[in-house]
Amino acid sequence: MRKKWMKGFSLLLASAMMLAACGNDSGSSGGVNSGDGERQESSQESQAQDSQAQDEGQEAGGTGAEYPEYLNMDSAYPIIKDEFKDDIELKIAYCQDANAAAWEDLWFSQYLADKYNLNFEGEGIAGSGLGERKNIMFSSGDLPDIMMEMWVSNSEILKYGVEEGMLLKMDEYISEELTPGIWHFLYGDYASERIDCTAPDGHIYTLPYLISRENPAAHGTFAIYKPYLEAVGMDGVPETLDEFVDFLYKVKEQDPAGLGSENMYPWGGGMSTDGIPWFLLNAFGYNANNNYGYSPAVRNGELVIPVNDMEVFQEYLKLMNQFYVDGIINPNYFTIESSEVTAQVLAGQNAVYYTNPTVIGVTADEVNEKWVCAKPLTSQWNDTPAMRPGTFCAPGNLAISADTEYPEACMRFMDIWFNNVTENGYQLVWGANEEYSYGFIEKSVYDEAAGQWVDNPDLPEDTNSYSYWVEDMFGFYPHIGALYLPECADKFMEDMGYPVAEKEIGAFAQSALDNVWPYAVDAFPHNYYVDDDLQKEMTDLGTVIEPYVKEQVARFITGERPLSETDAFAQELKDMNIDRLQEIYGQIYDDYQKLKAGN
């Protein structure tokens, strides 16, 4: 598979993907369902009614709706007709970068006013004070028209959207006519991601940040050092747990780096630092991403908490204990720091690393030459290779007040971030150009000799294209909309006449596409909704269970507690009511599957 990627664009996309992944631990509460069967039924009924209403053209955004006189519906821009541009001012609040310029000085605000006739009173909120400011806004009921980059949480959506009606039901305004971009992604190509944006009452209160499925970093990558594969006589990456374990032991025994067998720790990293034992949990059939086994996982189509499935989970403990005793993992596996992990990888002491090694300074050329992405493994406990998929949808960053006087204008503003039809959408990601400069310069220029985009040499001193774009042009990094998807970027480049540097996907990225993507299957949702009472119950249970699991798993692996006591450990967890926690997770998972099936 070969794709077109701009150098700068692909780097931003990869970093954004990692940021999204880091914020979605499957043990945290997030977005689709409350776990309440009655609420699920109500949600489906509400969605059906909304769909019928839209079909009949009764909703504000439905076919044949009457739109406000001020709204331009003849083209993508301006949004406000010229004769009304001085009559309408919207309030917008956003979480700003620490070094951001004032709203009125940003390229972004001037571009919106000039091209779209959108005039805003802007409030930039420092990240350190975001939680407090949001609480004041919601408590007082004094919301701006638009909230952007403010990470409206699922609990806030439930409380202030579903229960108190303070947030606009955006789905009532989404249509091919009013919001063609949003419609395209949430009801077309990315319709499956609409589930992650849908609250239990069937309405959409925030719009998402969509991440490309074509990004090789979209799923978890686990890197194997190819020279060691070759040194021990393996033609390709291991496909079974037995093959993988055999590889690790051969590297330990044969010491291909010549460092001394006692200095080789083939399975690198640490339990909580730059290591992914969950890769082994996958081999035992748990589609999970938690190393200790206390977060929900799917095994054989059923929701389980791995540590509450002791018949199989104890086999994982036995293997990790074996690794500890035999020096396959570090003797300080539970206390190792990231700096030591990095030093060991660079010194050749490890045969595997938890992600693409470019993050620790290995050059891209060396990664492509010497590292390969592992495949999910099968074993006697699991005959199907499977990997938990990444998240392609992060809701919560675009919200509108239900009290706004101009819901249609706000929705048209939202639609800019999903525009895949004209060049004016991706212009937001690109920033200033010759036509829309306002005293700013383009952050990047095309280097003909190198055949790629590079930082503009005329940028202010002590800045680069990224900092100039975030601090001076926008005031924040926009984790918003669909504009980072290739179809939007390519459309912009074509329409603006900019060259697109064609780049073949590197060997490591290609190995991710070949070895991981085909095996990414459905798992416990990254994002789901639970009400306050259920969330409190989950938190109370987790507060007791999780630290105990971490403590005891460490004791089993290091041998401090004998493996003969795994049955006793299982009973201890049952006494802590882990069955109830698994029941809650199971209901969330079941309801999520029903919602998917009916969507």
C-alpha positions as CSV (number, residue, x, y, z in Angstrom):
1,M,0.0,0.0,0.0
2,R,1.4,3.4,-1.0
3,K,-0.1,6.7,0.1
4,K,0.6,10.4,-0.4
5,W,1.8,12.1,2.7
6,M,3.2,15.5,3.4
7,K,6.1,15.3,5.7
8,G,4.8,17.8,8.2
9,F,1.2,16.5,7.9
10,S,2.2,12.9,8.6
11,L,4.3,13.9,11.7
12,L,1.4,15.9,13.1
13,L,-1.0,13.1,12.4
14,A,1.2,10.5,14.1
15,S,1.7,12.7,17.2
16,A,-2.0,13.4,17.3
17,M,-2.6,9.6,17.1
18,M,-0.3,9.0,20.1
19,L,-2.0,11.8,22.1
20,A,-5.4,10.3,21.4
21,A,-4.2,6.8,22.4
22,C,-2.6,8.0,25.6
23,G,-5.9,9.5,26.7
24,N,-8.0,6.4,26.2
25,D,-7.3,3.8,28.8
26,S,-10.0,1.2,28.7
27,G,-10.4,1.4,32.5
28,S,-11.7,5.0,32.4
29,S,-15.2,6.0,31.9
30,G,-16.1,7.3,28.5
31,G,-18.8,7.4,26.0
32,V,-21.5,5.4,24.5
33,N,-23.7,3.8,27.0
34,S,-24.7,4.0,30.6
35,G,-25.2,0.3,31.0
36,D,-28.9,0.7,31.7
37,G,-31.1,-1.5,29.6
38,E,-34.0,0.8,30.0
39,R,-32.0,3.8,29.0
40,Q,-30.7,1.9,25.9
41,E,-34.2,1.2,24.8
42,S,-35.1,4.8,25.3
43,S,-32.0,5.9,23.3
44,Q,-32.9,3.7,20.4
45,E,-36.5,5.0,20.4
46,S,-35.3,8.6,20.6
47,Q,-32.9,8.0,17.6
48,A,-35.7,6.5,15.6
49,Q,-38.0,9.4,16.3
50,D,-35.2,11.9,15.5
51,S,-34.6,10.1,12.2
52,Q,-38.3,10.2,11.3
53,A,-38.5,13.9,12.1
54,Q,-35.5,14.7,9.9
55,D,-37.0,12.6,7.1
56,E,-40.1,14.7,7.4
57,G,-38.2,17.9,7.3
58,Q,-39.4,19.0,10.8
59,E,-36.0,19.5,12.5
60,A,-34.1,22.7,12.2
61,G,-31.5,21.0,10.0
62,G,-33.9,18.8,8.1
63,T,-34.7,18.8,4.4
64,G,-36.8,21.8,3.4
65,A,-36.1,23.7,6.7
66,E,-36.4,27.4,6.8
67,Y,-33.1,29.0,7.5
68,P,-32.5,32.4,9.2
69,E,-32.3,35.4,6.8
70,Y,-28.7,36.2,7.9
71,L,-27.4,32.8,6.8
72,N,-25.7,32.3,3.4
73,M,-26.8,28.9,2.1
74,D,-25.6,29.4,-1.5
75,S,-21.9,28.6,-0.9
76,A,-19.5,27.4,1.8
77,Y,-18.5,30.9,2.6
78,P,-19.2,33.5,3.9
79,I,-21.4,32.0,6.5
80,I,-23.1,35.3,7.4
81,K,-24.3,37.4,4.5
82,D,-22.4,40.6,4.0
83,E,-25.3,42.8,5.0
84,F,-25.5,41.1,8.4
85,K,-21.9,40.7,9.2
86,D,-21.7,43.6,11.6
87,D,-25.0,42.7,13.3
88,I,-23.9,39.3,14.8
89,E,-21.1,38.6,17.3
90,L,-20.6,35.2,18.8
91,K,-18.8,34.3,22.0
92,I,-16.2,31.6,21.8
93,A,-14.1,30.0,24.6
94,Y,-11.1,27.8,24.0
95,C,-8.3,26.2,25.9
96,Q,-5.2,28.1,24.7
97,D,-1.5,27.3,24.4
98,A,0.6,28.7,27.2
99,N,2.4,31.1,24.8
100,A,-0.6,32.0,22.7
101,A,-1.3,35.5,21.4
102,A,-4.5,37.3,22.3
103,W,-7.6,36.2,20.4
104,E,-7.9,39.4,18.3
105,D,-4.2,39.1,17.3
106,L,-4.5,35.5,16.0
107,W,-4.5,34.7,12.3
108,F,-7.4,32.4,13.1
109,S,-9.8,35.1,14.3
110,Q,-8.9,37.4,11.4
111,Y,-9.4,34.6,8.9
112,L,-12.9,33.8,10.3
113,A,-13.9,37.4,10.2
114,D,-12.6,38.0,6.7
115,K,-13.7,34.9,4.9
116,Y,-16.7,33.8,6.8
117,N,-18.1,37.1,8.2
118,L,-17.8,35.4,11.7
119,N,-17.0,37.9,14.4
120,F,-16.2,36.5,17.8
121,E,-15.6,37.7,21.3
122,G,-12.9,35.2,22.2
123,E,-11.8,33.9,25.6
124,G,-8.6,31.9,25.8
125,I,-8.4,29.7,28.9
126,A,-5.1,28.4,30.2
127,G,-4.9,24.6,30.5
128,S,-4.1,24.9,34.2
129,G,-7.3,26.7,34.9
130,L,-9.6,24.9,32.4
131,G,-11.4,22.7,34.9
132,E,-12.2,25.5,37.2
133,R,-13.4,27.8,34.4
134,K,-15.6,25.1,33.0
135,N,-17.2,24.5,36.4
136,I,-17.9,28.2,36.7
137,M,-19.5,28.3,33.2
138,F,-21.7,25.3,33.8
139,S,-22.6,26.2,37.4
140,S,-23.6,29.7,36.4
141,G,-25.3,28.7,33.2
142,D,-23.4,31.5,31.4
143,L,-22.0,29.5,28.5
144,P,-20.4,31.0,25.4
145,D,-22.0,30.2,22.1
146,I,-19.2,27.9,21.2
147,M,-16.8,25.9,23.3
148,M,-13.7,24.7,21.5
149,E,-10.8,22.5,22.5
150,M,-12.2,22.4,26.0
151,W,-12.4,18.6,26.4
152,V,-16.0,18.4,27.5
153,S,-16.1,15.1,29.4
154,N,-18.7,12.4,29.1
155,S,-19.8,13.1,32.7
156,E,-20.3,16.7,31.7
157,I,-22.2,15.7,28.6
158,L,-24.5,13.6,30.7
159,K,-25.0,16.2,33.4
160,Y,-25.1,19.4,31.4
161,G,-26.3,18.1,28.1
162,V,-28.7,15.2,28.7
163,E,-29.9,16.1,32.2
164,E,-29.9,19.9,32.3
165,G,-30.3,20.7,28.6
166,M,-27.5,23.3,28.5
167,L,-25.8,21.9,25.4
168,L,-27.2,22.1,21.9
169,K,-28.5,18.8,20.4
170,M,-26.4,19.1,17.3
171,D,-27.9,16.1,15.6
172,E,-31.1,18.1,15.2
173,Y,-29.1,20.5,12.9
174,I,-27.0,18.1,11.0
175,S,-28.1,17.7,7.4
176,E,-26.6,17.5,3.9
177,E,-27.8,21.1,3.3
178,L,-26.7,22.9,6.5
179,T,-23.7,20.8,7.5
180,P,-22.5,18.8,4.5
181,G,-19.1,18.1,5.9
182,I,-20.3,16.8,9.2
183,W,-23.0,14.8,7.4
184,H,-20.4,13.2,5.1
185,F,-18.2,12.0,8.0
186,L,-20.7,11.1,10.7
187,Y,-23.5,9.7,8.4
188,G,-21.2,8.5,5.6
189,D,-17.7,7.3,5.5
190,Y,-17.1,7.5,9.3
191,A,-20.6,6.6,10.4
192,S,-19.4,4.0,12.8
193,E,-17.6,6.8,14.8
194,R,-21.0,8.5,15.3
195,I,-21.7,6.0,18.0
196,D,-18.8,7.4,20.1
197,C,-20.4,10.9,19.8
198,T,-23.9,9.8,20.7
199,A,-25.1,10.2,24.3
200,P,-27.5,7.7,25.9
201,D,-30.5,9.8,25.0
202,G,-29.7,9.4,21.3
203,H,-28.5,13.0,20.8
204,I,-25.1,14.4,19.8
205,Y,-23.9,17.1,22.2
206,T,-20.2,17.4,21.0
207,L,-18.5,16.8,17.8
208,P,-15.3,14.7,17.5
209,Y,-11.7,14.8,16.4
210,L,-11.4,12.2,13.7
211,I,-8.1,10.3,13.2
212,S,-7.2,8.6,10.0
213,R,-7.6,4.9,9.7
214,E,-4.9,5.0,7.1
215,N,-2.3,6.1,9.6
216,P,0.1,3.2,10.3
217,A,0.3,4.3,13.9
218,A,-3.5,3.9,14.4
219,H,-3.1,0.6,16.2
220,G,-0.6,-0.5,18.9
221,T,2.8,-1.3,17.4
222,F,5.3,-3.6,19.1
223,A,8.8,-3.5,17.5
224,I,11.2,-6.5,17.1
225,Y,14.9,-6.0,16.2
226,K,15.4,-7.8,12.9
227,P,19.1,-8.5,13.2
228,Y,18.4,-10.6,16.3
229,L,15.7,-12.5,14.4
230,E,18.2,-13.2,11.7
231,A,20.9,-14.1,14.2
232,V,18.8,-16.9,15.8
233,G,17.7,-18.2,12.4
234,M,14.2,-16.9,12.2
235,D,12.9,-16.0,8.7
236,G,10.1,-13.8,9.9
237,V,8.3,-12.5,13.0
238,P,6.9,-15.1,15.5
239,E,3.3,-16.0,14.9
240,T,2.7,-18.1,18.0
241,L,3.4,-17.6,21.7
242,D,5.8,-20.6,21.7
243,E,7.7,-19.1,18.7
244,F,8.0,-15.8,20.5
245,V,9.2,-17.3,23.8
246,D,11.7,-19.4,21.9
247,F,13.0,-16.3,20.1
248,L,13.5,-14.5,23.4
249,Y,15.4,-17.4,25.0
250,K,17.6,-17.8,21.9
251,V,18.6,-14.1,22.0
252,K,19.4,-14.5,25.7
253,E,21.5,-17.6,25.2
254,Q,23.3,-16.7,22.0
255,D,24.0,-13.0,22.9
256,P,24.1,-11.8,19.3
257,A,25.3,-8.3,20.5
258,G,28.3,-9.8,22.3
259,L,27.4,-7.9,25.5
260,G,27.4,-11.0,27.7
261,S,24.2,-13.1,28.2
262,E,23.8,-11.8,31.7
263,N,23.4,-8.3,30.2
264,M,20.8,-9.3,27.7
265,Y,17.1,-8.7,28.6
266,P,15.3,-9.6,25.4
267,W,11.9,-8.5,26.7
268,G,12.7,-4.9,27.4
269,G,11.0,-2.1,29.2
270,G,9.1,-2.3,32.5
271,M,5.7,-3.2,33.8
272,S,4.5,0.4,33.9
273,T,7.3,2.0,31.9
274,D,7.8,1.7,28.1
275,G,6.7,-1.9,28.2
276,I,3.6,-3.7,27.0
277,P,3.0,-7.1,28.6
278,W,-0.5,-6.8,27.3
279,F,1.0,-8.0,24.1
280,L,1.4,-11.4,25.9
281,L,-2.2,-11.1,27.3
282,N,-3.3,-10.8,23.7
283,A,-1.6,-14.1,23.1
284,F,-3.7,-15.7,25.8
285,G,-6.9,-14.4,24.1
286,Y,-7.4,-11.1,26.0
287,N,-8.1,-8.3,23.6
288,A,-6.8,-5.7,26.1
289,N,-4.2,-3.0,26.7
290,N,-3.6,-3.2,30.4
291,N,-0.5,-4.9,31.7
292,Y,-1.8,-6.0,35.1
293,G,-5.1,-7.4,33.9
294,Y,-7.6,-5.3,35.9
295,S,-9.2,-3.4,33.0
296,P,-12.0,-4.9,30.9
297,A,-11.1,-7.1,28.0
298,V,-12.9,-9.2,25.4
299,R,-12.0,-12.9,25.3
300,N,-13.8,-15.4,23.0
301,G,-16.5,-12.7,22.5
302,E,-17.2,-12.3,26.2
303,L,-16.4,-9.4,28.4
304,V,-14.0,-10.3,31.2
305,I,-11.6,-8.7,33.6
306,P,-8.5,-10.8,32.9
307,V,-7.4,-11.1,36.5
308,N,-11.0,-12.4,37.3
309,D,-10.5,-15.2,34.8
310,M,-7.8,-17.0,36.8
311,E,-7.8,-20.3,35.0
312,V,-6.2,-18.6,32.0
313,F,-4.7,-15.5,33.6
314,Q,-2.5,-17.6,35.9
315,E,-0.8,-18.9,32.8
316,Y,0.2,-15.4,32.0
317,L,1.6,-15.0,35.6
318,K,3.5,-18.2,35.2
319,L,5.2,-17.0,32.0
320,M,6.0,-13.6,33.4
321,N,7.5,-15.3,36.5
322,Q,9.5,-17.6,34.3
323,F,10.8,-14.5,32.4
324,Y,11.8,-12.9,35.7
325,V,13.6,-15.9,37.0
326,D,15.5,-16.6,33.8
327,G,16.5,-12.9,33.1
328,I,14.4,-12.5,30.0
329,I,13.1,-9.3,31.7
330,N,15.0,-6.8,33.9
331,P,15.5,-7.7,37.5
332,N,14.1,-4.2,38.3
333,Y,11.2,-4.7,35.9
334,F,8.8,-3.0,38.4
335,T,11.0,0.0,39.2
336,I,12.9,0.7,36.0
337,E,12.9,4.3,34.7
338,S,12.3,5.4,31.1
339,S,15.9,6.7,30.8
340,E,17.3,3.2,31.6
341,V,14.9,1.6,29.2
342,T,16.1,3.9,26.4
343,A,19.7,3.2,27.2
344,Q,19.2,-0.5,27.1
345,V,17.4,-0.4,23.7
346,L,20.2,1.8,22.2
347,A,22.9,-0.5,23.7
348,G,21.3,-3.5,22.0
349,Q,20.3,-5.2,25.3
350,N,16.7,-5.7,24.2
351,A,15.2,-7.6,21.3
352,V,11.8,-5.9,21.4
353,Y,10.5,-2.4,22.2
354,Y,7.0,-1.3,22.9
355,T,6.6,1.1,19.9
356,N,8.4,2.6,16.9
357,P,12.0,3.3,18.2
358,T,12.1,6.7,16.5
359,V,10.6,8.1,19.8
360,I,13.9,7.4,21.5
361,G,16.1,8.9,18.8
362,V,16.7,6.0,16.4
363,T,16.7,7.4,12.9
364,A,13.8,6.6,10.6
365,D,16.2,5.0,8.1
366,E,17.6,2.7,10.8
367,V,14.1,1.8,12.1
368,N,13.0,0.9,8.5
369,E,16.1,-1.2,8.0
370,K,16.4,-3.0,11.4
371,W,13.0,-3.0,13.1
372,V,9.7,-4.8,12.2
373,C,6.3,-4.6,13.7
374,A,5.2,-7.8,15.5
375,K,2.1,-9.8,14.8
376,P,-0.5,-10.6,17.5
377,L,0.2,-14.2,18.6
378,T,-1.8,-17.3,18.9
379,S,-1.4,-20.0,21.6
380,Q,-2.9,-23.1,23.0
381,W,-5.3,-20.8,24.8
382,N,-6.1,-18.7,21.8
383,D,-6.3,-19.8,18.2
384,T,-7.2,-16.4,16.6
385,P,-4.6,-13.6,16.4
386,A,-6.3,-10.3,17.5
387,M,-5.3,-6.8,18.4
388,R,-7.3,-4.2,20.2
389,P,-8.0,-1.4,17.6
390,G,-6.9,2.2,18.1
391,T,-9.4,4.9,18.5
392,F,-10.3,7.0,15.5
393,C,-12.8,9.3,17.2
394,A,-12.3,11.6,20.2
395,P,-15.5,13.4,21.1
396,G,-15.8,16.4,23.4
397,N,-13.9,19.2,21.7
398,L,-16.7,21.1,19.9
399,A,-19.8,22.1,21.8
400,I,-22.5,24.7,21.4
401,S,-24.7,26.3,24.1
402,A,-28.4,25.4,23.9
403,D,-29.2,29.1,24.6
404,T,-27.3,30.5,21.6
405,E,-29.4,32.8,19.5
406,Y,-27.6,31.6,16.4
407,P,-27.5,27.7,16.4
408,E,-27.4,27.5,12.6
409,A,-24.4,29.9,12.3
410,C,-22.6,27.9,15.0
411,M,-23.3,24.7,13.2
412,R,-22.0,26.1,10.0
413,F,-18.8,27.2,11.8
414,M,-18.5,23.6,13.1
415,D,-18.9,22.3,9.6
416,I,-15.7,24.2,8.5
417,W,-13.7,21.6,10.5
418,F,-15.2,18.8,8.5
419,N,-15.0,20.3,5.0
420,N,-13.7,17.9,2.5
421,V,-15.2,19.6,-0.6
422,T,-13.5,23.0,-0.9
423,E,-10.1,24.3,0.0
424,N,-11.5,26.5,2.7
425,G,-11.6,23.8,5.3
426,Y,-8.0,22.6,5.4
427,Q,-6.9,26.2,5.2
428,L,-7.4,26.1,9.0
429,V,-4.7,23.5,9.3
430,W,-2.5,25.2,6.8
431,G,-2.8,28.7,8.2
432,A,-1.6,31.8,6.4
433,N,-0.9,31.9,2.7
434,E,-0.5,34.6,0.2
435,E,-4.3,35.2,-0.2
436,Y,-5.1,35.1,3.5
437,S,-2.0,36.5,5.3
438,Y,-3.1,39.4,7.7
439,G,0.6,40.1,8.3
440,F,1.5,36.5,8.8
441,I,3.6,34.3,6.6
442,E,3.3,30.7,5.5
443,K,4.7,28.4,8.2
444,S,6.1,26.0,5.6
445,V,7.6,26.3,2.1
446,Y,8.3,23.6,-0.5
447,D,11.9,22.7,-1.0
448,E,12.2,21.7,-4.7
449,A,15.6,20.1,-4.3
450,A,14.6,18.0,-1.3
451,G,11.1,17.4,-2.7
452,Q,9.4,18.1,0.6
453,W,7.9,20.8,2.8
454,V,10.2,22.5,5.3
455,D,10.0,25.3,7.8
456,N,9.8,28.7,6.2
457,P,13.3,30.3,6.7
458,D,11.6,33.7,7.2
459,L,9.9,32.5,10.4
460,P,10.6,34.7,13.5
461,E,13.7,33.8,15.4
462,D,13.5,31.0,18.0
463,T,10.4,29.5,16.4
464,N,9.5,26.8,13.9
465,S,6.5,25.9,11.8
466,Y,4.7,24.1,14.6
467,S,5.2,26.7,17.3
468,Y,4.4,29.6,14.9
469,W,1.2,27.8,13.8
470,V,0.0,26.9,17.3
471,E,1.0,30.1,19.2
472,D,0.7,32.9,16.7
473,M,-1.9,31.6,14.2
474,F,-4.3,29.6,16.3
475,G,-3.5,30.0,19.9
476,F,-4.0,26.2,20.4
477,Y,-3.4,22.9,18.8
478,P,-6.8,22.1,17.2
479,H,-7.7,18.5,18.1
480,I,-10.9,19.2,16.1
481,G,-12.9,17.8,13.2
482,A,-11.8,15.8,10.2
483,L,-9.3,18.1,8.5
484,Y,-6.3,16.0,9.3
485,L,-7.7,13.1,7.2
486,P,-5.9,12.6,3.9
487,E,-9.0,13.3,1.8
488,C,-9.3,16.8,3.2
489,A,-5.5,17.6,3.0
490,D,-5.3,16.3,-0.6
491,K,-8.3,18.3,-1.7
492,F,-6.8,21.5,-0.3
493,M,-3.4,20.9,-2.0
494,E,-5.1,20.2,-5.3
495,D,-7.3,23.3,-5.1
496,M,-4.6,25.6,-4.0
497,G,-2.1,24.4,-6.5
498,Y,0.4,23.3,-3.8
499,P,2.7,20.4,-4.6
500,V,2.2,17.3,-2.5
501,A,5.4,15.5,-1.7
502,E,4.8,11.8,-2.5
503,K,6.4,9.5,-0.1
504,E,6.4,5.8,0.1
505,I,5.4,4.3,3.4
506,G,8.5,3.2,5.2
507,A,9.2,-0.5,5.8
508,F,8.3,-0.3,9.5
509,A,5.0,1.4,8.9
510,Q,4.3,-1.1,6.1
511,S,4.9,-3.9,8.5
512,A,2.4,-2.3,10.9
513,L,-0.2,-2.3,8.1
514,D,0.7,-5.9,7.2
515,N,1.1,-7.4,10.6
516,V,-1.4,-5.5,12.8
517,W,-4.2,-3.9,10.8
518,P,-5.7,-7.2,9.5
519,Y,-6.0,-8.5,13.1
520,A,-7.6,-5.4,14.7
521,V,-11.0,-6.6,16.0
522,D,-13.7,-5.1,18.1
523,A,-13.0,-4.8,21.8
524,F,-14.3,-3.0,24.9
525,P,-15.2,0.6,23.7
526,H,-12.6,3.3,24.2
527,N,-15.5,5.7,24.9
528,Y,-18.7,5.1,26.9
529,Y,-21.2,6.9,29.1
530,V,-22.2,6.0,32.7
531,D,-24.3,8.1,35.0
532,D,-22.9,9.6,38.2
533,D,-24.2,6.8,40.5
534,L,-22.7,4.0,38.4
535,Q,-19.5,5.9,37.9
536,K,-19.2,6.3,41.7
537,E,-19.7,2.6,42.1
538,M,-17.1,1.8,39.5
539,T,-14.7,4.2,41.1
540,D,-15.2,2.8,44.6
541,L,-14.6,-0.7,43.4
542,G,-11.6,0.2,41.3
543,T,-10.0,2.2,44.1
544,V,-9.9,-1.0,46.2
545,I,-9.3,-3.6,43.5
546,E,-6.7,-1.9,41.2
547,P,-3.9,-1.2,43.7
548,Y,-4.3,-4.7,45.2
549,V,-4.1,-6.3,41.8
550,K,-0.9,-4.3,40.9
551,E,0.7,-5.3,44.2
552,Q,-0.2,-9.0,44.0
553,V,0.7,-9.4,40.3
554,A,4.1,-7.9,41.0
555,R,4.5,-10.4,43.9
556,F,3.6,-13.4,41.7
557,I,5.9,-12.3,38.9
558,T,8.9,-11.7,41.2
559,G,8.2,-14.9,43.1
560,E,7.5,-13.1,46.4
561,R,4.2,-14.9,46.4
562,P,4.1,-18.5,45.2
563,L,2.0,-19.3,42.1
564,S,0.3,-22.0,44.1
565,E,-1.8,-19.2,45.7
566,T,-3.5,-18.0,42.5
567,D,-6.8,-19.6,43.6
568,A,-6.5,-17.8,46.9
569,F,-5.8,-14.6,45.0
570,A,-9.0,-15.1,42.9
571,Q,-11.1,-15.5,46.0
572,E,-9.6,-12.4,47.5
573,L,-10.7,-10.5,44.5
574,K,-14.2,-11.9,44.7
575,D,-14.4,-10.8,48.3
576,M,-13.6,-7.3,47.0
577,N,-16.6,-7.7,44.7
578,I,-14.7,-7.9,41.4
579,D,-17.7,-9.9,39.9
580,R,-19.8,-6.8,40.3
581,L,-17.2,-4.6,38.5
582,Q,-17.1,-7.2,35.7
583,E,-20.9,-7.2,35.5
584,I,-20.9,-3.4,35.0
585,Y,-18.3,-3.6,32.3
586,G,-20.2,-6.5,30.7
587,Q,-23.4,-4.5,30.5
588,I,-21.6,-1.5,29.0
589,Y,-20.1,-3.9,26.4
590,D,-23.4,-5.6,25.6
591,D,-25.2,-2.3,25.2
592,Y,-22.4,-1.0,23.0
593,Q,-22.8,-4.0,20.7
594,K,-26.5,-3.5,20.5
595,L,-26.0,0.2,19.6
596,K,-23.6,-0.8,16.9
597,A,-25.9,-3.4,15.5
598,G,-28.7,-0.9,15.3
599,N,-26.7,2.0,13.9
